[in-house]
Amino acid sequence: MSNQLSRYEKKIAAACASVFGLRMLGLFMLMPVMAIYGQTLEGFSPIWIGIIIGAYGLTQALLQIPMGLLSDKWGRRPVMLLGLTLFAIGSLIAANSDHVIGVAIGRFLQGTGAIASAVLALAADLTREEQRPKVMAIIGMCIGLAFAFAMILGPVVAAKAGIHGIFWLTAVLAFVGIAIVFFTIPDTVNRGAQRDAIPVPAQLSQMIQHPQLSKLNIGVFFLHLQLTTLFVIIPGLLVTAGMQSESHWMIYFPALLCSFIVMAPMLMWAIKQHKEAFVFKLSIAIIALAMLSVGLFQSHTLVLIFSLISFFAAFNFLEANLPAWVSRIAPAGQKGSAMGVFSTCQFAGAFFGGLLGGLLLEHSTPLIALSVIAALALPWIYLSHKLTLPKRTKPKVISVEVADHQAAELLAERLVKIAGVEEAVVFVEEQKAYLKVLPKALDEEQLQITITPV
């Protein structure tokens, strides 16, 4: 069997990545410009600006898991089309609103198009298990590129057409996404459980209470709270420092580019030297110091640039590692549920970051606001100090034949005794075993013997 993506898998990967990327591009474009151009809206206040920037996060957080579960019932394609339609409607409402309340309603509606779980489940449905990590990596890369391009397009489009122009462009991107789904995604897809992509309701409570995963969930909440707060405050500081708003992309994009150049060696060194936990905590501290630096030296352009590079480098390291660690820590067969809770916390952080940033900016100074948010590093580092990482394993799903739950438990006990199998869970309903394996150490022959019915 080929170790490369087939032509069909490349098509599915491109379609899923394009839909995901276009949607996130539309959401991100507003972040670097709302604090400036939002001042032209009726009812303007820093609180409303913060709410508008983070509004999509609240509805994303509330609907992320339900929309994923709905895709199991209705199918992936209908849910993706529904989500993109809601996203387009929200964009059109915001594009035609001159009051902060109307724009906020549109932004909340944008968030109701919570199709992340459905897109990932579709990718899992239509690709081979051994090729799935490549497809997920392509989707993840497109999200990162969407954020980078949003930092360029947002200021440029806003300079030409204001924030209404951004919402019109976002609506166009949503319709392009609908066309991609309509013409490239097949009508018939699997509707069975995809435990690596879709949450299982019975597992959610367990994932919320999991001692290690809960630390990562709180961490991603803090991370996106800090990111959203920064974009409530930094555009105004750049204007005060003498930079025209349409030129802000000249700060954001090079800072992002440099941050990737800095982050890549950090990531490789941390993995090679087994210092992931150390660099993880160091990145949290760097984010806090960068935010304090922005507040303390807000009139010095070069310091602002260096602070943004530091912030984004640390942010990118954490953004890459947090979901990866969720995958490593999540019990076998429960990755979908773990990622569902994780994504909910991530989007909730974006909403509360906008709200808190707006409140702080309205009732204090940028320095005090940034200092308060930077202080979150203290409880976050404390929680991370107690975080323990398991060995680097890979998921493996195999078909089995078990008559009942007792037989499933006995098979799971036999599976974990095989060399290279770190964890095993067998589900009677699916007739599948979900494993965490060390690929180089896995005894494939013994595994095959163990799962072969006598």
N, C-alpha and C positions, 0 to 999 in steps of 0.2 A: 504493500500500500504506500502511495506517495507521501513523503513527509512535507510536501508543499501544499499551499492552499490551491484547491481546484478552481477552475474558471467560475463555477457557480458560487463557491465560497467567497471569492474575490468580489463578485457582484453583490452578494449579501453584505459583506463587510463594508464595501463602498457606500451602499444604500443606507445602512444603519449609521455609519460614521457621518455621512452627509446630513441626514435628518437631525442627528444629535448636535452636530456642529453648527448648523444653520440656526437651530433653536437657541443654543447657548450664545451664539454671536448676537442674536437679537436681544437677549437678556442682558448681556455684558456691556453692550454699546452705551447704555445709559449711565453706567457707573462713573466714568471719568468726566461727565459733563453736567449732570443733573444739578450739582451744587451751585453751578454758575448760571446756566441757562434757565434753571427752574425759578430764578428770581423774577422772571417776566410773568409768571403765572399769578392769577388772582388768589389771594389767601396765602401767599408765600410766607413760610417761616422755616427755620432750620429743622424743626420737628417734622414738618410735612415733607421736607426734602429727604430726611432720613427714612421716613415711612415709605416714600415712593421708591427709593433706591432698593430697600430691602423687602418691599411688599410681596414680591413673587415668592420669597422664601417661605412665608407663612402658609400659603395655599399649597406650595410644593410639599412642605413638611406634612400637612394634613392629608394630602391625597396620594403621596408617593406609594404607600403600601396598598391602599384600596384600588388604585388604578392598575397596579401590578396583578392583584388578585382578580380584578375584573377581566384582565386579558386572558386569564386561564379559562374564564367562563365564556367570554364572547369571541376570543381569538385575538391575536396580537394586532393584526392589520386594522380592524375596526376601532380598537382603542387608540392606536397611533393616529388614525384619521380624526377621531373625536378630539384627542388632545391638541393636535395641531390646529384644528378648527377653533377650539376655545382660545388658543394662543393668538390666532389671527383676529378673533373678535375683540379680545382684550387690547390688542395693538391698535385696532381701528377706533375703539372707544377713546383710548388715550390720545390718539392722533387728532381727534376732533374735540378735545376738551381744553378749555382755557383756564379752568380752575383746578387747584391742587386736588380737590376731592375727586373730580372726574378722572384725572390722570392716575390717582391712586387706585380707583376702582378698576381702571384698565389694567394697571400693573398687577393687581390681585388676580384678575381674570387670566392674565398671561400665565400665572403660576398654576392655574387649574389644569393646564395642559401638561400634567406630570406623567410623561411617557417614558421616563428613564427605564423603569423596570420592564415595561413592555418591549422596548427596543433591545435590551440586553437578553430578555427571554427569547425574542425572535432570533437573535444571533445564536443563542444556545440551541434553539430548535433546529436550525437549518445548517449547522456546521458540525463537523466531526469533533468528537471530544478532544482528540489529540491536537486539533488545529484551533480549538476555541480560544486558548490564551493569546494567539496571534491576532485573532479578530477583536478580542477585547482590548488589546494593546493599540490597535489601529483606531478604535473608537476613543480610547483615552487620549491618544495623540491629537486627534481632531478637536477634542475639548480644549486642550492646551493651546492649540493654534487659534481656536476661536477667541480665546481670551486675549491672546497677543494681537490679533487683527482688530478686535473690538477697541483696544487702546489707541489704534490708529484711526479707524473709521469713525468712532464716536465723536472726537473733537472736530474732524474734518466735515462730517455731515452736519453736525450742530452749527458749525460756523456758516455753512451755506443755507441751511433750512431750519435751524433751531431744533428744539427737542421734538417738535411735531414731525419734522422730517425724519428723525430717528425712528419714531413709531410707524410712520408710513413705510420706511424701508424694512422694518421688522415685520410688518404685515406681509410685504412682498416675499420676504424670506420664508414666512410661514406657508404661503401658497406654493412656493417652490418645493418646500418639504412635503406638502400634500401631494403634489404631482409626482415626486420621487416615490412616495409610498404607493400611490395609485398605480403607477406604471411599472415599478420594478419589484414590488413585494408580492409574492404569490398569494392567491386567495386562500388556499388550503394550507394550514400550518398545524403543527402538533398543539394540542390543548391540554396535554398532560402536565403533571407537576414537573418543574425544572428547579430542583432544590438548590442548584448553584446560582440561579438567577431570580427566582420568584419566592417571596416570603411564604412561609407556611404558618397560618394563624396560630396553630397549637404551640408553635415554637417561639413566638414573639416575646411572651413573658419571660421565658427562660433566657433569651438573648439580652433583654433589658437588664436582667439581674446578674448576668454573667460577670464575675468580679474583674476579669481582664478586659473584656469587650466594653464594659461600662466606662472604663478609663479612656479608651479610644473614642468612644461616643462623646464624652465630655470634651475631649481634646479637639475633635473636629468642630464642635459647637463653638469653642473659644476661637479657633483659627478663623472661621468664616465670620464670626462676630467682629474680630479685629480687622479683617480685610474690608468688610463693608463700612465699618466706622472710619477707616482711613480714607475711603473715597467720599465720605460725607465731608471730611475736613480738608484733605490735601488740595483739591482744585482751587479753593479760595486762597490758600496759602501761596500757591504758585502765581496767582494773579497779583497778590500783594507783593510778591518778590519781583514783579515786573514782567512776567511772561504773559503774552496774549493767550486767551483761551484756545484759539484755533491752533496754537503751536504746542499745546500740552503733549500731543502725541510724540513730539521730539524729545520729551523727557521720559514718558512711559515706555515707549517701544525700545529705545536703547537700554533703559534700566532692566526691562524684561529680558532682552537679549543677553546682556552681561550676566544677569542672574542665572540664566540657563548655563552659561559658560562656567560660572563659579560652582553651580549646584552639581553638575555632572561629576567632576572629580571628587566632590564631597561624598556623593552617593557611592561611587566605586571604592573609595578609600574606606568608608564605613563598613561596606560589605566585606571587603578583602581582609581588613584588620579586625573584623568582628566587633566593631565599635558603633554599631547602629544605635544602641540605646544612648550612648554618650553624645553622638552627633544630634540625635533627636532632641535631647534636653538642651544642647548648645543652640540649636535652631530656635527653640522657644525663647531662650534668653536673647538671641540676636533680634528677633521680632520685637521684643519689648524695648531693647536699646535703640533700635531703629525708629520706633514710634516716639520715644523720648527725644531722640536727636532731631526729628522733624519738628517737634514742639519747641525745643530750645533754640534751634537755629533756623527758624522758619523764614527769615529774610535772606538767607545765604543760599543761592541757587545750587552751587557745587555741593554743599553739605546735603541739601535736599536730594540731589541726584544720587550721591553715595548712600544715603539712608534708604532710598527706594531700592537701589540695587541690593543692599543687604537684606531689606525686608523681603523682596521677591525671591532671592536665593533661598532664604530660610523657609519662606512660604512654600516654594516649589518642592523643597526636600520633604517637608511635612505632608504636603498634598499628595506626593507620590507614595510616601511610606505608610500613611495612616490606613488607606484601603488595603494595601498589601499586607499589613499586619493583621487587619481584620480577617483576611482570607487565611492567614497562617494560624490564627488563634481559634477561629470559628470551628466548632465540632464538625466532624465529617457529616455531610448531608444537610448542614444547616447554614451554609454560606449565604444562600438567598435571604434567609430570615435575618442573619447578622447584618448583611449589607443594607437591607430594608430599614432597619433601626438606625444604622449608621447614616444613611442618606437623609433620613428624617431629621436627625440632629444637625447635620450639615446645613440643610436649608433653614432650619429654625434659627441657627446661628446667624445666617445672613439677614433674616428679618429683625431679630433683636439687636444686631449690630447697627442697622439703620436707625431703628427706634432709639436706642441708647445714645448713639452718636448725635442724632438730632437734638435730643433732650439736653445732653451735656453742652453742645455748642450753643444752644439757646440760652442756657442759664449760667454759662461759665466762659472761659477762654479756650482757644485751641490747645494750649499747653496743658491746662487742667484736664480737658477731655481726653487727650492722648495719654496723659499720665495715668488716668483712671483705667483706661483700657489696657495699657501696658502692664498695670499691676496684676492683671489676670495671669501673668506668667508665673507668679508665686504659687497659687494653688495648682496650676497645671504642671509645673515641674515637680511639685510634691506628689501628685498623682502618678506622674510618669516614673518617678523613682521606684515605685512599687510594681512597675510593669515588667513582666518576664516574657521573653520571646521563646517560642518552641523552635525546634529544628526546622530548616527550610525543606518543606515537603511539597509534593504535587498532588492535586486531587486525581482520583481515578474512580470511574464508575463502571461496574461490571454487572452483567445480568446473572441472576442466580435463580434457583428453584427451591423455595421453602414452603412448607405446608402451613405453618402457623407461627405465632410469635415465639414460642419456645424453641422451635427449630431455627428461627432467625437469630436468637440470642446465642445458641450453641454454635452456629456458623460464624457469627461475629467473633466469638472467643477463639475459634480455630484460626480465623483470618489474622488476628493480631499476633499470633505466634509465628507467622511466616516472616522470614528475614526480609527486612525492608518495609514492612507494613507497620506504621506507627499508630494508626487508629482505624477502626472499622465500625460501620453501622449498617445493619441490614433492615430493609423495609419490606414487610410482607406485601403491602398494598401494591407496591411497584415492582416487586420481584427483582430488586436491585440492591447491590451493596455499594456504599459510598466509602471510599478508602482515602487515607492520607499516606502517601508512600515516599520512600527515599529511592528515586529511580535507579541509581547506580547500585544500590544494595538489594533491590527487589529480586526475590527468587520467583521468576515468572512461571517456571515449571511447577513448583510446589503450589503456587496460586491456582494454576489451572487444574491441578489434581484435586485441590480442596473444594473448588466450586463445581466440579463435575459430579452429577448425581450418581450414587452407587447403583 
